[in-house]
Each structure stands twice: as C-alpha cells, then as structure tokens.
C-alpha cells in the first residue's frame, strides 16, 4: 500500500489513533483496499472520526 493511495483525511485521522493505525496496517492488502473503498462514502470529519473509532475497536463489519 502506497501512502499516495490513501485519502488525505483518512490518513490524518488514522495517524491520530494508534489502535486504528495498528489494526489497519495488520490487515491484508485486499482488506486495506476494502477499508479505503469505504472511506469514499464518508462526507464529514465527524463521520471519519466515527469510522476510525470503529477501526480502533477492531470492527470488521465493513470488510467482506
């Protein structure tokens, strides 16, 4: 995964949450891509924070 492939808002929010970053980096490349695909529908900072909090909890409901 190239950091240029990561949406800026997601990358910034991820960098602020160690647990979410750890969870994301331990996913397979395909799973990481699924997470990134989910970020495309996020329309606000609050929604992104909620999404990051779910990652920090290890929530994989959105990963197929």
N, C-alpha and C positions, 0 to 999 in steps of 0.2 A: 504494500500500500504506500503510495506516494503522498506526501503531505499536500501536494498541489491538487490532488484528487478530493481532498477534504474541504467541504464548505467552511468558510471562514468562521461563521457564527458557531457552528458545531465544534470546530477545533478550539476556539477560545473557551467555550463553555466546558469542553472536555478537559482542557488544561487546568481548569479551576477546581476540578473534582477528582482527586486521586483514585478513589474507588471506581468511578466510572471509567477513567482512563485505563486503569489496570484491567478491568473487565473487558473493555473494547480491544485492547492490544492482545489479549489472550484468546480472542475469537479467531476462527479460521478466516482466510481471505474472503471466502464466499459469504460468511456471516457478517463480516465487516461491511461488505458491499450491501448486504440487505439492510443493515443499520443505516448506512449512508443514503440508501434509497428512501428510507423512512423520513429522513431529515428534509427531503424535498417538499413535503407537505406541511412542514412547520412554518407558521406565519408570524410568530411573535417571539420576543425574548422570553416571556413567561412560559410559553409552550416549550421552548428549547430547554429551559431550566427543568421543567417537569420531565421532559424526555431524558435528560441527563441524570436526574434523580432516579428514574427507573433503571437506567444502566447501572448506576452505583449500587442498586439493590440486587443486581443480577437478573433483572426481569428479562426474560427471553420470549415473551408472548408475541412479539412482533417479528421474531426470526423464524423463518419457515423450516 
